[in-house]
Amino acid sequence: MWHEYEIPLTGTFHLNEDLILFTQAAAATEERSAWAYVCIAPDNAESVENAVFPSLDEMDAFVEDRFVGREVVLALAVGDKLLGLWTRESIDSGGLPQALESALNKVIQSVNHVDEQERRIRAKLAGVEAATAELDLLSA
């Protein structure tokens, strides 16, 4: 693991013969977070797996560079468990944050297709609560 705080936040793992690079793409609270995963090409695996960084900023830049121009998997988690909410996104020049925002917008829009009105309302209220909490932080 390259970076951890109680749990690994950025690093690599092997899945069968593939090397996977992962990073916590965002954390809304201590409980809710988003994660990004990309498969590293075999000819780059050793240089990625053995990378050492003098600073967190340099590690972040290295990781971001490995995601740009690639199709990645973005997944949502609560606590230390991934939810069933994941998607593939292509990372362009907007980087991981732009791809994550696009993926989150898709999840939010999918609430409109939930059959049960009460569940749709609860989901939308949670979104309003999050938005107003963010506005409260900005105005403080």
Secondary structure, DSSP 8 states (H G I E B T S, - for coil): --EESSSEEEEEEEETTEEEEEEEEEESSSSEEEEEEEEE-GGGHHHHHT---SSHHHHHHHHHHHHTTSEEEEEEEETTEEEEEEEEEE--TTHHHHHHHHHHHHHHHHGGG-S-HHHHHHHHHHHHHHHHHHHHHHH-
